[in-house]
Amino acid sequence: MTQGIVLFKQTVLLILYYGLEAYFWLLIVRMVASFFVQNRYAAWYVFVTDLTDPPLRLIRKWTRYKLVMGNLDFSAIILFMAIKGAQTLLVHFAINS
């Protein structure tokens, strides 16, 4: 491959990696805030919830809500592992390109 194509590929992979990293931290903010936020209709909390709910709902649906125990929702742990796994693959692809 030419140098330009490899550089472009690595740039795209790096952007995806940092996008996943930002989403990972957004998910952590949501998990921590869910314990402390008193106003669930605050604009920032609604924004964070709207961004993080779709994949969490999908995981809950796949696991048939077996990961929800009372007020604790363990589906975020699966999403954390999936994000970190995807980041590892992106790094692997970037190094081997």
N, C-alpha and C positions, 0 to 999 in steps of 0.2 A: 504494500500500500504506500501511497505517497505520504509525505510528511504532513501535508495539509489535512488529509482525511483523518489521519491518526489524531492530530491535534483537535480537530472538530469532534471526533468521537469521544476523546477524553474530556473535552469541555462539557459536552452534553451529559456524560456520566457524572461529572463533578457537580453539575447543576442539579441533577436528580438526587445525588447523595445529600447535598445540603438542603434540598427541599424536604427529603425524608427526615433529616435531622431537625428541621424547624417544626415539622408535624409532630415528631416525637416529643419535643419540649412543649408544644401546644397541648398535647395529650396529658403531659405531667401537670401543667397548669390547671387543666380541667379537673383532673383527679384530686388535686390538693384543694382547689377552690370549691369542689362539691361538698367538702366537709365544713367549710368556713363561711361561704357566701350566704348572707341572710336574704338578700334581694335577688331572687332567681330571674327577675325580669330586667336586671341591669343590662345595658346595651353590650358591654364587653363580654359578659357571661353568656348572653344569648348568642353572640357572634362565635365564641369558642365552642359552645354546645352545638351550634349548627354545623361547624366544620368537623367536629369529632364524632358526632352521633351516627352518621351513615355507616362507617365501617364497624362501629361497635354494635349497632343494630343487626348488621349482617352476621357478625360472629355469634351474637345471642341467638339469632334465628338458626344458624347451623348447629349450635350446641343445644338447641331446644331449651334454652334458659337454665341449663344445668349448672352454669357457672355463676349464677346469681343466688347468693345466700343472704337472705334478709336485706340489709341495706348495703351489703358488700357485693360489688360486681367485679368478678375476676376476668371478664372478657378483655379488659384492657391489657392484661398480662400477655395474652395471646397476640394482641395487636402490637405490643412492644417487641415481642420476639419476632414477629413477621417483619416489622420495620428494620430491626437490626440484622435479620437474615438477608433482607433485600439490600441493605447497605453493604454487607459483606460481599454479596454477589457483584454489586456495582464496582467495588474496589478490585475484586478479582478480574473483572472484565477490563477495567481501566489499566491494570498492570500488564495483563497479557495481550494488550492490543498493539 
